[in-house]
Amino acid sequence: SAPDTSATETSVAETSDFPQRIVSLSPTHTEMLFALDAAEQVVAVDSLSNYPPEAASVLTDLSAFEPNVEAIAEYEPDLVIIADDSMGIKAQLEAIDVPVWIGLPPASLDDVYAQIDELAAAIGRTEEAKAVVGLMRSAVETILAQAPILDEPLTYYHELDDTYYSVTSNTFVGSLYELFGLRNIADASEGTSDYPQLSAEFIVSQDPDLVFLADTKCCGVTPEGVAARPGWEGLSAVLDGNVIAMDDDLASRWGPRIVDYLYAIGEAIAGAVG
C-alpha cells in the first residue's frame, strides 16, 4: 500500500496567537489543514472538501467556485483559505477585516512542500509541517526508487473528462508523470493550452502505452467504457490492460495524498512492464 504521510506527533507549539476560526474554500488545503493536525482551528470547509472523513464535521454548502462573502462571514472567520482569487473574494473579505491566505496551484513537488510549510507558518503548525513534509519526501523517494527502469519511455494519455481534455507536461500533474520518465502524448498536440482538448483521432494515432483516467468520479468513465469507444479497441493500452482508473480527487489536488497518486503511477508502470 501507499506510504502513510499523515503527521504522527502533535506539536507542543502554542497556537493561540494564530487563527482559531479558519474557513477553507479549497479541498486541497482542507486536506493540508487536517494533515497538519489543525482540525481544532477549522470551523468550516467548502462543499467539495470530502477528505479526510473528519472534515465532515465542518462540511458546509459554501461554494469554492462562487464564494459568498455574507455566507462566509457568518462563520466569523479569522482566516479564509482559497486556492485562487479569480472571483475577487480576497478584496471583499479584507474589506470586512477578514484575512485571506491564497495557496496557488504548484508547478512541482518542491512547490507543494513549500506551500505546506507556508500554510503551517500562517496557522502556527510549523513542527507538524516538518513531519508531514518529511514523510512525503521519504515516501516519494521510495516510490521513485522502486519504479521500474525503462529501456525506452512509455507513452501515456491523461484524461481529464470524457470530452478528451488532457494535460501537458507543463502542468503539475504532468510533472508527476515526468518523474517516472513517461512521455506525454498531449505534448505533441497543436495549440498553446496546457489543458488541450484532444481528438479521438489524435489519441488513437498516438497509440499510448498507458491511459490514465482522472474522470472516473466526475464522468463515470471506466476502462471497459474506454475499450468500447469506436476505434479504441486496438489501442496498445486497451489490448495490454493498461487503462488505469485513477482517483479524480488525487489527480486534481496537491496535498499530502499526492504521494498516493505517485504510488498509483508507479504501480501502473510496473504492471505495464510485467
N, C-alpha and C positions, 0 to 999 in steps of 0.2 A: 504494500500500500504506500501511498504518498507520505513523505515525512511530515510530522506534526510541526507547525510553525507558530503555534499559539504561545503566548508568554506563560512561563511556568511559575514565576515568582512575582509576588506583589511588592511593588516598591514601597519603601517607608517614607518616600518623599511627601512632604506636606503639600496638598493641592488646594488648600483653602484660598490662596491668593490667585488662583486661576479660575477660569469659567466653571460654574457649577450647574448651569442650566443651558446645556448645549442642544441645539436643534440641527440635525444633519439632513440636508436635502440631496444627499449623494449616497447611493448604495455602496459604492467603493469605500467612502470614508466612514460610513457606518461600520463596515467590516473592520476598518483600521481602528476605530474607537474601541470596539469591543475586544479586539486583539491586544490593545494597549491597556486593558483592564480598567477602562474609563466608564463602564456602564452606569455607575452611580452618578456620573456627571451629565448623562444624556437624558433629556426629558421628552424628546420627540424625534422620530425619524420619518422620512418620506414614505409614500405608499409602495415604493419598489424595494425598500430595504428589507429583504426577506431572509437575510443571513447576518449573524448566526441566529439560531432559534430564539435565543434570549432577547433579540431585538423586537420580538413580537409584543413584549410588554410595553413598548413605547412606540409601536407602529401606529401611524395615523393615515388620514386621507390627504395629507399635504402632498402637493404635486411638485416634483423637481422640474418638470417641463413648463408648467405655468404657475410659478410661485405666487402666492397671495400674501402680501405684506400683513394685512389685517389678521389673517388666519395664523400666520407665523407668530405675530406679536402676542396672540392670546396665550402662548406658552411662556411668556415673559423670559425670553432667552437672553443670556449674557454673551452668547456667541452662536452665530449661524454659519454652518459649513456648506459650501457649494463647490461643484466641480468646474463650473464656468460661469461667466456673468453675461451670457448672451441676451438674457432677458432684462438686464439692467437692475437687478434686485439689490445689488450692493449699495448703490446710492440711496435707494428708497429706504433700506433698513438703517443705514447710517444716519439718515435724516431724522430718525426717531431714536437715535443713540443706541442702536444695536450693532455691535461689531460683527464683521464678516471675515471669514477666512476662506480663501479660494485655493483649491488644490487642482491645478490644471492637469489634463491627461499627459502622461510622461512620454518620452521618446525611447527610454531604455530602462533596464532594471536598475541601473545606478540612480536614475531619476526617481524610481519608486522608493528605493532605500532612503534617499534624501528627503522625499516628501513625508515619509513616515516619521523621520527624525524631526522635521519642521512642525508637523502636526503635534507630535508629542511635546515639543518645547512650548507650543502655544497653550497646552492644557495641563502642563505640569506632570508629564509622564515620561520623562527622558530616560529613566532607568528601564522602564518597560520597553521602550523603543530599542534600547541596546540588545535586550533579549530577543525581541521579535526579529529585528534585522539580522542579528547574529544567526538565529535559527534558519532564516530564509537563505542567507548566503551559504551556509553549510549545506542545506538541502539542495540548492541549485548546483553547487559544486559536485555533490554526489550524483545527482541526476545526469549531469553532463559527462561526468567521468564514466558512468555506466552505459552511456549511449553507444550503440554500435559504430564502429569506424567504417565509413562508407568509401568504397573504391571510387565511385562516381556519385555526384549529388543526386538524390532523389528529387523529383519534381512534385509540387503539390498545388492544390487549389483549395482556398479557404472560402467557404460560402457563408455570407452574412445573412442572406434571406433567399427565398425561393424565386426571386427575380434575377438572381445571379450577381448581385452586388458582392464585391470582394475587397481585398486589401492588398496594397503593395508592401514591399519590404521596408518602405519608409515609415510605416505605421508602427505603433508599439507592438501590437500582436504579430506583425510581420517580423519584427526584430527578434521575437521569441523563437520563431521557426529558424531564423538565420543562425541562431546559436548552435543548432544541430547540423548546419551545413546544407539545409534544404534549399531548393531553388523554386521560387515563386513564379508560377506561370503568368500571374497578373502583371508582373514587371515588364512583360513583353507586349502588353496591351497598348493600344493607341489612346492618347488623351493625357491630360495633365493631373487628373484627380488621383489621390492616393486611395480613394474608395471607388474604384471604377465599376461600372456595370458591364459585365462581360456578356457576350452572347453565347448561347448553347453551342453554336458552330465553332466559336473560338476555343471553348473549353475542350470540345471533342477533338479539335485539330491538335491541341497541345498534348492530349492524352496523358494527364498527370498520373504519377505513380501512386499518389495519396490524395484523397479528398477528405477534408476536414469540415464537418457540418456544424457550424455555430448557429444554426437556425432550427434546432430540434424542439425548443420550447416555444419560440415566437411563431413558428410556421409549421410545426409538426412534421418536419422533414425527417425521413428515415433512410438508412442505407438501402432498404428494399424499394423505397419510393424512387431513389436516385437510379437504381438499376432498371426501373420500369420507364424511365424517361426515354422518349423516342431518340434513337441513335446513341444512347449512352451504354447500351448493354455490352458493347465491345470495348469500353474503356479498360485500360490496364488495371486501374484501381478497383473497378467493379469485378472484373474477372478474377483478380487475385484476392478479393475480400478485404481491400484496403480503403473502404469508405467508412470513415470513423465518425460516430455520433459524439459530439463534444457537448459541453455544458455552456449554453449561451451566456450565463451569468459570469462564469470564469473567463470567457473569451472577451467580455466587454468591461471587466473591472480590473483594477490593478492593485488590489490589496494583497495581504499575505497569502491568499489562496491562489495567487498566480503560480505558486510552486506546484499546486495540483494540476494546473494546465500544462506546465512543462513536463510533469511526470507522464501525463496522458500522451503528449507528443512523443516522448521517449519510448513509451510502450508501443505506440503505433509504428514507429520506425523499427523497433525490434521485431514486431510481428511481420513487417513487410520484408525484412531481410532474412527471416527464418530463424 
